[in-house]
Amino acid sequence: MDVWRVTLEEHFTFGHKIDLTTENISTIPRTDYVDNKDAKTYVVAVDPSGKLGWTKNYISQGRENSSGDHIVEVLTEQVSDAYLAHLQKLGISYIFGGTESLNFTVVVEKLKNLFSIERLIIEGGGVLNGSFLNKGLIDELSLVFVPIADGASNSMTLFETGNYLKRPQPVNFFLKGVQKLDDGGLWLRYVTK
């Protein structure tokens, strides 16, 4: 699972702020830190500047008798030494995806090489989803449509390009399957190849 910082902050760290006192913190090299490469499941937290207030190195929300999903933070090299020290103290793995901005091709390669992660579920907002899509890193799309309308004018988009990408290439999806759900919704599955 790959999730953007805002979602994790809202649903898992609940806005918890950590004390990042910089006293007695030495410079930490900007190299990847792997604490638990043998975990069965992972949560990959995209947190470029290191703001999530973790208090443990796993997420086990809603699953009894679970050792939890080991947290892997995706950071840029701009993150503070104090935040890296905090992650190491908790046993949270982290990887660097770029100096000032993230290169998701590098991120995916590191997740595969360091943690043997072969498949990701992208559960981000439009910018994160769009970042993966524009790098050609999405090969399947799963959508659930439910018969509910709220009339809101500030609708979220599934994919956004952000200001950093001037001309995104269109991506064609091909229908793989349709399933009617009990509540009247539809589950649509698409592939890109």
PyMOL CGO cylinders between C-alpha atoms (Angstrom):
from pymol import cmd
from pymol.cgo import CYLINDER

trace = [
    CYLINDER, 0.00, 0.00, 0.00, 1.33, 3.42, -0.90, 0.3, 1, 1, 1, 1, 1, 1,
    CYLINDER, 1.33, 3.42, -0.90, -0.32, 6.40, 0.79, 0.3, 1, 1, 1, 1, 1, 1,
    CYLINDER, -0.32, 6.40, 0.79, 0.23, 10.17, 0.70, 0.3, 1, 1, 1, 1, 1, 1,
    CYLINDER, 0.23, 10.17, 0.70, 1.10, 12.01, 3.91, 0.3, 1, 1, 1, 1, 1, 1,
    CYLINDER, 1.10, 12.01, 3.91, -2.21, 13.87, 4.32, 0.3, 1, 1, 1, 1, 1, 1,
    CYLINDER, -2.21, 13.87, 4.32, -4.26, 10.63, 4.43, 0.3, 1, 1, 1, 1, 1, 1,
    CYLINDER, -4.26, 10.63, 4.43, -1.90, 9.01, 6.94, 0.3, 1, 1, 1, 1, 1, 1,
    CYLINDER, -1.90, 9.01, 6.94, -1.84, 12.11, 9.12, 0.3, 1, 1, 1, 1, 1, 1,
    CYLINDER, -1.84, 12.11, 9.12, -5.63, 12.22, 9.23, 0.3, 1, 1, 1, 1, 1, 1,
    CYLINDER, -5.63, 12.22, 9.23, -6.34, 8.52, 9.77, 0.3, 1, 1, 1, 1, 1, 1,
    CYLINDER, -6.34, 8.52, 9.77, -3.26, 7.00, 11.43, 0.3, 1, 1, 1, 1, 1, 1,
    CYLINDER, -3.26, 7.00, 11.43, -1.06, 9.55, 13.22, 0.3, 1, 1, 1, 1, 1, 1,
    CYLINDER, -1.06, 9.55, 13.22, -4.08, 11.80, 13.97, 0.3, 1, 1, 1, 1, 1, 1,
    CYLINDER, -4.08, 11.80, 13.97, -1.99, 14.95, 13.62, 0.3, 1, 1, 1, 1, 1, 1,
    CYLINDER, -1.99, 14.95, 13.62, 0.37, 13.90, 16.41, 0.3, 1, 1, 1, 1, 1, 1,
    CYLINDER, 0.37, 13.90, 16.41, 3.36, 16.24, 16.58, 0.3, 1, 1, 1, 1, 1, 1,
    CYLINDER, 3.36, 16.24, 16.58, 6.70, 14.81, 17.64, 0.3, 1, 1, 1, 1, 1, 1,
    CYLINDER, 6.70, 14.81, 17.64, 9.42, 16.63, 19.54, 0.3, 1, 1, 1, 1, 1, 1,
    CYLINDER, 9.42, 16.63, 19.54, 12.26, 17.08, 17.08, 0.3, 1, 1, 1, 1, 1, 1,
    CYLINDER, 12.26, 17.08, 17.08, 14.72, 18.68, 19.44, 0.3, 1, 1, 1, 1, 1, 1,
    CYLINDER, 14.72, 18.68, 19.44, 17.96, 19.09, 17.54, 0.3, 1, 1, 1, 1, 1, 1,
    CYLINDER, 17.96, 19.09, 17.54, 20.25, 19.09, 20.57, 0.3, 1, 1, 1, 1, 1, 1,
    CYLINDER, 20.25, 19.09, 20.57, 22.82, 16.30, 20.45, 0.3, 1, 1, 1, 1, 1, 1,
    CYLINDER, 22.82, 16.30, 20.45, 21.66, 15.17, 17.00, 0.3, 1, 1, 1, 1, 1, 1,
    CYLINDER, 21.66, 15.17, 17.00, 24.57, 14.41, 14.75, 0.3, 1, 1, 1, 1, 1, 1,
    CYLINDER, 24.57, 14.41, 14.75, 24.43, 14.57, 10.95, 0.3, 1, 1, 1, 1, 1, 1,
    CYLINDER, 24.43, 14.57, 10.95, 22.82, 11.44, 9.55, 0.3, 1, 1, 1, 1, 1, 1,
    CYLINDER, 22.82, 11.44, 9.55, 23.92, 10.35, 6.08, 0.3, 1, 1, 1, 1, 1, 1,
    CYLINDER, 23.92, 10.35, 6.08, 21.22, 10.41, 3.41, 0.3, 1, 1, 1, 1, 1, 1,
    CYLINDER, 21.22, 10.41, 3.41, 21.28, 6.68, 2.81, 0.3, 1, 1, 1, 1, 1, 1,
    CYLINDER, 21.28, 6.68, 2.81, 18.33, 4.31, 2.90, 0.3, 1, 1, 1, 1, 1, 1,
    CYLINDER, 18.33, 4.31, 2.90, 17.58, 2.72, 6.28, 0.3, 1, 1, 1, 1, 1, 1,
    CYLINDER, 17.58, 2.72, 6.28, 16.06, -0.76, 6.35, 0.3, 1, 1, 1, 1, 1, 1,
    CYLINDER, 16.06, -0.76, 6.35, 14.84, -1.95, 9.73, 0.3, 1, 1, 1, 1, 1, 1,
    CYLINDER, 14.84, -1.95, 9.73, 12.53, -4.86, 8.91, 0.3, 1, 1, 1, 1, 1, 1,
    CYLINDER, 12.53, -4.86, 8.91, 13.01, -6.27, 5.42, 0.3, 1, 1, 1, 1, 1, 1,
    CYLINDER, 13.01, -6.27, 5.42, 11.32, -9.55, 6.38, 0.3, 1, 1, 1, 1, 1, 1,
    CYLINDER, 11.32, -9.55, 6.38, 7.93, -8.05, 7.24, 0.3, 1, 1, 1, 1, 1, 1,
    CYLINDER, 7.93, -8.05, 7.24, 4.97, -9.77, 5.59, 0.3, 1, 1, 1, 1, 1, 1,
    CYLINDER, 4.97, -9.77, 5.59, 3.20, -6.52, 4.74, 0.3, 1, 1, 1, 1, 1, 1,
    CYLINDER, 3.20, -6.52, 4.74, 4.18, -2.87, 4.46, 0.3, 1, 1, 1, 1, 1, 1,
    CYLINDER, 4.18, -2.87, 4.46, 2.66, 0.60, 4.42, 0.3, 1, 1, 1, 1, 1, 1,
    CYLINDER, 2.66, 0.60, 4.42, 4.67, 2.93, 2.22, 0.3, 1, 1, 1, 1, 1, 1,
    CYLINDER, 4.67, 2.93, 2.22, 4.19, 6.48, 3.47, 0.3, 1, 1, 1, 1, 1, 1,
    CYLINDER, 4.19, 6.48, 3.47, 5.01, 9.20, 0.94, 0.3, 1, 1, 1, 1, 1, 1,
    CYLINDER, 5.01, 9.20, 0.94, 6.19, 12.00, 3.24, 0.3, 1, 1, 1, 1, 1, 1,
    CYLINDER, 6.19, 12.00, 3.24, 8.78, 14.07, 1.31, 0.3, 1, 1, 1, 1, 1, 1,
    CYLINDER, 8.78, 14.07, 1.31, 9.78, 16.48, 4.09, 0.3, 1, 1, 1, 1, 1, 1,
    CYLINDER, 9.78, 16.48, 4.09, 9.22, 14.22, 7.12, 0.3, 1, 1, 1, 1, 1, 1,
    CYLINDER, 9.22, 14.22, 7.12, 6.15, 15.52, 8.93, 0.3, 1, 1, 1, 1, 1, 1,
    CYLINDER, 6.15, 15.52, 8.93, 4.28, 12.41, 10.06, 0.3, 1, 1, 1, 1, 1, 1,
    CYLINDER, 4.28, 12.41, 10.06, 4.17, 11.99, 13.84, 0.3, 1, 1, 1, 1, 1, 1,
    CYLINDER, 4.17, 11.99, 13.84, 4.68, 8.24, 14.14, 0.3, 1, 1, 1, 1, 1, 1,
    CYLINDER, 4.68, 8.24, 14.14, 4.69, 6.68, 17.61, 0.3, 1, 1, 1, 1, 1, 1,
    CYLINDER, 4.69, 6.68, 17.61, 5.34, 3.08, 16.49, 0.3, 1, 1, 1, 1, 1, 1,
    CYLINDER, 5.34, 3.08, 16.49, 6.80, 1.34, 13.44, 0.3, 1, 1, 1, 1, 1, 1,
    CYLINDER, 6.80, 1.34, 13.44, 3.67, -0.43, 12.23, 0.3, 1, 1, 1, 1, 1, 1,
    CYLINDER, 3.67, -0.43, 12.23, 0.00, 0.07, 11.44, 0.3, 1, 1, 1, 1, 1, 1,
    CYLINDER, 0.00, 0.07, 11.44, -2.52, -2.56, 12.52, 0.3, 1, 1, 1, 1, 1, 1,
    CYLINDER, -2.52, -2.56, 12.52, -5.79, -0.64, 12.29, 0.3, 1, 1, 1, 1, 1, 1,
    CYLINDER, -5.79, -0.64, 12.29, -8.83, -2.89, 12.14, 0.3, 1, 1, 1, 1, 1, 1,
    CYLINDER, -8.83, -2.89, 12.14, -7.02, -6.24, 12.19, 0.3, 1, 1, 1, 1, 1, 1,
    CYLINDER, -7.02, -6.24, 12.19, -6.99, -8.30, 15.35, 0.3, 1, 1, 1, 1, 1, 1,
    CYLINDER, -6.99, -8.30, 15.35, -4.04, -10.59, 16.04, 0.3, 1, 1, 1, 1, 1, 1,
    CYLINDER, -4.04, -10.59, 16.04, -1.97, -8.79, 13.44, 0.3, 1, 1, 1, 1, 1, 1,
    CYLINDER, -1.97, -8.79, 13.44, 1.65, -7.84, 13.88, 0.3, 1, 1, 1, 1, 1, 1,
    CYLINDER, 1.65, -7.84, 13.88, 0.82, -4.94, 11.59, 0.3, 1, 1, 1, 1, 1, 1,
    CYLINDER, 0.82, -4.94, 11.59, 2.14, -3.45, 8.39, 0.3, 1, 1, 1, 1, 1, 1,
    CYLINDER, 2.14, -3.45, 8.39, 5.74, -2.29, 8.77, 0.3, 1, 1, 1, 1, 1, 1,
    CYLINDER, 5.74, -2.29, 8.77, 6.06, 1.41, 7.90, 0.3, 1, 1, 1, 1, 1, 1,
    CYLINDER, 6.06, 1.41, 7.90, 8.45, 2.50, 5.16, 0.3, 1, 1, 1, 1, 1, 1,
    CYLINDER, 8.45, 2.50, 5.16, 8.79, 6.28, 4.80, 0.3, 1, 1, 1, 1, 1, 1,
    CYLINDER, 8.79, 6.28, 4.80, 9.57, 7.78, 1.38, 0.3, 1, 1, 1, 1, 1, 1,
    CYLINDER, 9.57, 7.78, 1.38, 11.55, 10.98, 1.90, 0.3, 1, 1, 1, 1, 1, 1,
    CYLINDER, 11.55, 10.98, 1.90, 13.60, 13.57, 0.07, 0.3, 1, 1, 1, 1, 1, 1,
    CYLINDER, 13.60, 13.57, 0.07, 17.10, 14.45, 1.21, 0.3, 1, 1, 1, 1, 1, 1,
    CYLINDER, 17.10, 14.45, 1.21, 15.72, 17.75, 2.57, 0.3, 1, 1, 1, 1, 1, 1,
    CYLINDER, 15.72, 17.75, 2.57, 14.35, 15.96, 5.66, 0.3, 1, 1, 1, 1, 1, 1,
    CYLINDER, 14.35, 15.96, 5.66, 15.88, 16.95, 9.00, 0.3, 1, 1, 1, 1, 1, 1,
    CYLINDER, 15.88, 16.95, 9.00, 18.46, 14.86, 10.86, 0.3, 1, 1, 1, 1, 1, 1,
    CYLINDER, 18.46, 14.86, 10.86, 16.17, 14.99, 13.92, 0.3, 1, 1, 1, 1, 1, 1,
    CYLINDER, 16.17, 14.99, 13.92, 13.34, 13.34, 11.95, 0.3, 1, 1, 1, 1, 1, 1,
    CYLINDER, 13.34, 13.34, 11.95, 15.67, 10.60, 10.67, 0.3, 1, 1, 1, 1, 1, 1,
    CYLINDER, 15.67, 10.60, 10.67, 16.88, 9.99, 14.25, 0.3, 1, 1, 1, 1, 1, 1,
    CYLINDER, 16.88, 9.99, 14.25, 13.23, 9.71, 15.35, 0.3, 1, 1, 1, 1, 1, 1,
    CYLINDER, 13.23, 9.71, 15.35, 12.48, 7.13, 12.63, 0.3, 1, 1, 1, 1, 1, 1,
    CYLINDER, 12.48, 7.13, 12.63, 15.56, 5.09, 13.50, 0.3, 1, 1, 1, 1, 1, 1,
    CYLINDER, 15.56, 5.09, 13.50, 14.67, 5.17, 17.21, 0.3, 1, 1, 1, 1, 1, 1,
    CYLINDER, 14.67, 5.17, 17.21, 11.22, 3.73, 16.41, 0.3, 1, 1, 1, 1, 1, 1,
    CYLINDER, 11.22, 3.73, 16.41, 12.56, 1.19, 13.91, 0.3, 1, 1, 1, 1, 1, 1,
    CYLINDER, 12.56, 1.19, 13.91, 10.80, 2.74, 10.93, 0.3, 1, 1, 1, 1, 1, 1,
    CYLINDER, 10.80, 2.74, 10.93, 12.47, 2.04, 7.61, 0.3, 1, 1, 1, 1, 1, 1,
    CYLINDER, 12.47, 2.04, 7.61, 12.98, 4.89, 5.15, 0.3, 1, 1, 1, 1, 1, 1,
    CYLINDER, 12.98, 4.89, 5.15, 14.19, 5.40, 1.62, 0.3, 1, 1, 1, 1, 1, 1,
    CYLINDER, 14.19, 5.40, 1.62, 15.19, 8.52, -0.27, 0.3, 1, 1, 1, 1, 1, 1,
    CYLINDER, 15.19, 8.52, -0.27, 13.38, 9.18, -3.53, 0.3, 1, 1, 1, 1, 1, 1,
    CYLINDER, 13.38, 9.18, -3.53, 15.26, 12.32, -4.55, 0.3, 1, 1, 1, 1, 1, 1,
    CYLINDER, 15.26, 12.32, -4.55, 17.17, 15.35, -3.38, 0.3, 1, 1, 1, 1, 1, 1,
    CYLINDER, 17.17, 15.35, -3.38, 14.40, 18.00, -3.43, 0.3, 1, 1, 1, 1, 1, 1,
    CYLINDER, 14.40, 18.00, -3.43, 11.51, 16.19, -5.14, 0.3, 1, 1, 1, 1, 1, 1,
    CYLINDER, 11.51, 16.19, -5.14, 10.53, 12.56, -5.49, 0.3, 1, 1, 1, 1, 1, 1,
    CYLINDER, 10.53, 12.56, -5.49, 11.30, 10.37, -8.48, 0.3, 1, 1, 1, 1, 1, 1,
    CYLINDER, 11.30, 10.37, -8.48, 8.74, 7.57, -8.24, 0.3, 1, 1, 1, 1, 1, 1,
    CYLINDER, 8.74, 7.57, -8.24, 10.61, 5.33, -10.67, 0.3, 1, 1, 1, 1, 1, 1,
    CYLINDER, 10.61, 5.33, -10.67, 13.54, 5.35, -8.21, 0.3, 1, 1, 1, 1, 1, 1,
    CYLINDER, 13.54, 5.35, -8.21, 11.12, 4.81, -5.30, 0.3, 1, 1, 1, 1, 1, 1,
    CYLINDER, 11.12, 4.81, -5.30, 9.54, 1.73, -6.91, 0.3, 1, 1, 1, 1, 1, 1,
    CYLINDER, 9.54, 1.73, -6.91, 12.96, 0.26, -7.76, 0.3, 1, 1, 1, 1, 1, 1,
    CYLINDER, 12.96, 0.26, -7.76, 14.15, 0.72, -4.18, 0.3, 1, 1, 1, 1, 1, 1,
    CYLINDER, 14.15, 0.72, -4.18, 10.98, -0.84, -2.74, 0.3, 1, 1, 1, 1, 1, 1,
    CYLINDER, 10.98, -0.84, -2.74, 11.54, -3.88, -4.93, 0.3, 1, 1, 1, 1, 1, 1,
    CYLINDER, 11.54, -3.88, -4.93, 15.28, -4.18, -4.28, 0.3, 1, 1, 1, 1, 1, 1,
    CYLINDER, 15.28, -4.18, -4.28, 15.29, -3.44, -0.55, 0.3, 1, 1, 1, 1, 1, 1,
    CYLINDER, 15.29, -3.44, -0.55, 11.97, -4.97, 0.57, 0.3, 1, 1, 1, 1, 1, 1,
    CYLINDER, 11.97, -4.97, 0.57, 11.07, -7.41, -2.25, 0.3, 1, 1, 1, 1, 1, 1,
    CYLINDER, 11.07, -7.41, -2.25, 7.83, -5.47, -2.82, 0.3, 1, 1, 1, 1, 1, 1,
    CYLINDER, 7.83, -5.47, -2.82, 6.55, -6.57, -6.22, 0.3, 1, 1, 1, 1, 1, 1,
    CYLINDER, 6.55, -6.57, -6.22, 3.12, -4.93, -6.19, 0.3, 1, 1, 1, 1, 1, 1,
    CYLINDER, 3.12, -4.93, -6.19, 1.75, -1.67, -4.76, 0.3, 1, 1, 1, 1, 1, 1,
    CYLINDER, 1.75, -1.67, -4.76, -1.76, -0.48, -4.12, 0.3, 1, 1, 1, 1, 1, 1,
    CYLINDER, -1.76, -0.48, -4.12, -1.73, 3.28, -4.67, 0.3, 1, 1, 1, 1, 1, 1,
    CYLINDER, -1.73, 3.28, -4.67, -4.20, 4.95, -2.30, 0.3, 1, 1, 1, 1, 1, 1,
    CYLINDER, -4.20, 4.95, -2.30, -3.25, 8.55, -2.71, 0.3, 1, 1, 1, 1, 1, 1,
    CYLINDER, -3.25, 8.55, -2.71, -4.92, 11.72, -3.79, 0.3, 1, 1, 1, 1, 1, 1,
    CYLINDER, -4.92, 11.72, -3.79, -4.92, 12.99, -7.36, 0.3, 1, 1, 1, 1, 1, 1,
    CYLINDER, -4.92, 12.99, -7.36, -1.35, 14.33, -7.27, 0.3, 1, 1, 1, 1, 1, 1,
    CYLINDER, -1.35, 14.33, -7.27, 0.21, 11.09, -5.95, 0.3, 1, 1, 1, 1, 1, 1,
    CYLINDER, 0.21, 11.09, -5.95, -1.90, 8.97, -8.31, 0.3, 1, 1, 1, 1, 1, 1,
    CYLINDER, -1.90, 8.97, -8.31, -1.01, 11.27, -11.21, 0.3, 1, 1, 1, 1, 1, 1,
    CYLINDER, -1.01, 11.27, -11.21, 2.69, 11.10, -10.35, 0.3, 1, 1, 1, 1, 1, 1,
    CYLINDER, 2.69, 11.10, -10.35, 2.68, 7.31, -10.59, 0.3, 1, 1, 1, 1, 1, 1,
    CYLINDER, 2.68, 7.31, -10.59, 0.54, 7.35, -13.73, 0.3, 1, 1, 1, 1, 1, 1,
    CYLINDER, 0.54, 7.35, -13.73, 2.73, 9.88, -15.54, 0.3, 1, 1, 1, 1, 1, 1,
    CYLINDER, 2.73, 9.88, -15.54, 5.81, 7.73, -14.87, 0.3, 1, 1, 1, 1, 1, 1,
    CYLINDER, 5.81, 7.73, -14.87, 4.07, 4.68, -16.37, 0.3, 1, 1, 1, 1, 1, 1,
    CYLINDER, 4.07, 4.68, -16.37, 3.94, 2.93, -12.99, 0.3, 1, 1, 1, 1, 1, 1,
    CYLINDER, 3.94, 2.93, -12.99, 0.23, 2.05, -12.94, 0.3, 1, 1, 1, 1, 1, 1,
    CYLINDER, 0.23, 2.05, -12.94, -0.78, -1.07, -14.81, 0.3, 1, 1, 1, 1, 1, 1,
    CYLINDER, -0.78, -1.07, -14.81, -4.22, -1.63, -13.32, 0.3, 1, 1, 1, 1, 1, 1,
    CYLINDER, -4.22, -1.63, -13.32, -7.05, 0.64, -12.16, 0.3, 1, 1, 1, 1, 1, 1,
    CYLINDER, -7.05, 0.64, -12.16, -9.86, -0.45, -9.86, 0.3, 1, 1, 1, 1, 1, 1,
    CYLINDER, -9.86, -0.45, -9.86, -12.89, 1.84, -9.48, 0.3, 1, 1, 1, 1, 1, 1,
    CYLINDER, -12.89, 1.84, -9.48, -16.03, 1.39, -7.40, 0.3, 1, 1, 1, 1, 1, 1,
    CYLINDER, -16.03, 1.39, -7.40, -19.03, 3.49, -8.37, 0.3, 1, 1, 1, 1, 1, 1,
    CYLINDER, -19.03, 3.49, -8.37, -21.84, 3.80, -5.84, 0.3, 1, 1, 1, 1, 1, 1,
    CYLINDER, -21.84, 3.80, -5.84, -25.25, 5.40, -6.53, 0.3, 1, 1, 1, 1, 1, 1,
    CYLINDER, -25.25, 5.40, -6.53, -24.73, 8.42, -4.27, 0.3, 1, 1, 1, 1, 1, 1,
    CYLINDER, -24.73, 8.42, -4.27, -24.55, 12.09, -5.26, 0.3, 1, 1, 1, 1, 1, 1,
    CYLINDER, -24.55, 12.09, -5.26, -23.66, 14.90, -2.87, 0.3, 1, 1, 1, 1, 1, 1,
    CYLINDER, -23.66, 14.90, -2.87, -23.74, 17.85, -5.26, 0.3, 1, 1, 1, 1, 1, 1,
    CYLINDER, -23.74, 17.85, -5.26, -20.41, 19.24, -4.02, 0.3, 1, 1, 1, 1, 1, 1,
    CYLINDER, -20.41, 19.24, -4.02, -18.62, 21.58, -6.38, 0.3, 1, 1, 1, 1, 1, 1,
    CYLINDER, -18.62, 21.58, -6.38, -15.16, 20.90, -4.95, 0.3, 1, 1, 1, 1, 1, 1,
    CYLINDER, -15.16, 20.90, -4.95, -14.90, 17.36, -6.31, 0.3, 1, 1, 1, 1, 1, 1,
    CYLINDER, -14.90, 17.36, -6.31, -11.59, 15.58, -6.03, 0.3, 1, 1, 1, 1, 1, 1,
    CYLINDER, -11.59, 15.58, -6.03, -10.01, 14.21, -9.17, 0.3, 1, 1, 1, 1, 1, 1,
    CYLINDER, -10.01, 14.21, -9.17, -8.55, 10.74, -9.45, 0.3, 1, 1, 1, 1, 1, 1,
    CYLINDER, -8.55, 10.74, -9.45, -5.42, 11.88, -11.30, 0.3, 1, 1, 1, 1, 1, 1,
    CYLINDER, -5.42, 11.88, -11.30, -3.78, 15.31, -11.26, 0.3, 1, 1, 1, 1, 1, 1,
    CYLINDER, -3.78, 15.31, -11.26, -0.55, 16.44, -12.84, 0.3, 1, 1, 1, 1, 1, 1,
    CYLINDER, -0.55, 16.44, -12.84, 0.44, 19.30, -10.57, 0.3, 1, 1, 1, 1, 1, 1,
    CYLINDER, 0.44, 19.30, -10.57, 2.51, 22.26, -11.73, 0.3, 1, 1, 1, 1, 1, 1,
    CYLINDER, 2.51, 22.26, -11.73, 5.70, 20.25, -12.20, 0.3, 1, 1, 1, 1, 1, 1,
    CYLINDER, 5.70, 20.25, -12.20, 4.53, 18.36, -15.31, 0.3, 1, 1, 1, 1, 1, 1,
    CYLINDER, 4.53, 18.36, -15.31, 3.76, 20.59, -18.29, 0.3, 1, 1, 1, 1, 1, 1,
    CYLINDER, 3.76, 20.59, -18.29, 2.40, 18.10, -20.83, 0.3, 1, 1, 1, 1, 1, 1,
    CYLINDER, 2.40, 18.10, -20.83, 1.29, 14.77, -19.41, 0.3, 1, 1, 1, 1, 1, 1,
    CYLINDER, 1.29, 14.77, -19.41, 0.75, 11.98, -21.89, 0.3, 1, 1, 1, 1, 1, 1,
    CYLINDER, 0.75, 11.98, -21.89, -2.77, 10.53, -22.01, 0.3, 1, 1, 1, 1, 1, 1,
    CYLINDER, -2.77, 10.53, -22.01, -3.02, 6.97, -20.71, 0.3, 1, 1, 1, 1, 1, 1,
    CYLINDER, -3.02, 6.97, -20.71, -5.51, 4.53, -22.20, 0.3, 1, 1, 1, 1, 1, 1,
    CYLINDER, -5.51, 4.53, -22.20, -7.18, 2.04, -19.90, 0.3, 1, 1, 1, 1, 1, 1,
    CYLINDER, -7.18, 2.04, -19.90, -8.85, -1.11, -21.20, 0.3, 1, 1, 1, 1, 1, 1,
    CYLINDER, -8.85, -1.11, -21.20, -11.80, -2.74, -19.45, 0.3, 1, 1, 1, 1, 1, 1,
    CYLINDER, -11.80, -2.74, -19.45, -10.83, -5.98, -17.71, 0.3, 1, 1, 1, 1, 1, 1,
    CYLINDER, -10.83, -5.98, -17.71, -14.02, -6.71, -15.77, 0.3, 1, 1, 1, 1, 1, 1,
    CYLINDER, -14.02, -6.71, -15.77, -17.29, -5.41, -14.34, 0.3, 1, 1, 1, 1, 1, 1,
    CYLINDER, -17.29, -5.41, -14.34, -18.99, -6.69, -11.22, 0.3, 1, 1, 1, 1, 1, 1,
    CYLINDER, -18.99, -6.69, -11.22, -22.35, -5.60, -9.82, 0.3, 1, 1, 1, 1, 1, 1,
    CYLINDER, -22.35, -5.60, -9.82, -22.20, -5.03, -6.05, 0.3, 1, 1, 1, 1, 1, 1,
    CYLINDER, -22.20, -5.03, -6.05, -24.97, -5.78, -3.55, 0.3, 1, 1, 1, 1, 1, 1,
    CYLINDER, -24.97, -5.78, -3.55, -25.62, -2.09, -2.80, 0.3, 1, 1, 1, 1, 1, 1,
    CYLINDER, -25.62, -2.09, -2.80, -26.25, -1.26, -6.46, 0.3, 1, 1, 1, 1, 1, 1,
    CYLINDER, -26.25, -1.26, -6.46, -22.70, -0.12, -7.09, 0.3, 1, 1, 1, 1, 1, 1,
    CYLINDER, -22.70, -0.12, -7.09, -20.34, -1.28, -9.81, 0.3, 1, 1, 1, 1, 1, 1,
    CYLINDER, -20.34, -1.28, -9.81, -16.76, -2.46, -9.51, 0.3, 1, 1, 1, 1, 1, 1,
    CYLINDER, -16.76, -2.46, -9.51, -14.85, -1.68, -12.70, 0.3, 1, 1, 1, 1, 1, 1,
    CYLINDER, -14.85, -1.68, -12.70, -11.35, -3.01, -13.33, 0.3, 1, 1, 1, 1, 1, 1,
    CYLINDER, -11.35, -3.01, -13.33, -9.09, -1.69, -16.07, 0.3, 1, 1, 1, 1, 1, 1,
    CYLINDER, -9.09, -1.69, -16.07, -5.59, -2.47, -17.32, 0.3, 1, 1, 1, 1, 1, 1,
    CYLINDER, -5.59, -2.47, -17.32, -3.19, -0.26, -19.26, 0.3, 1, 1, 1, 1, 1, 1,
    CYLINDER, -3.19, -0.26, -19.26, -1.64, -2.97, -21.45, 0.3, 1, 1, 1, 1, 1, 1,
]
cmd.load_cgo(trace, "trace")
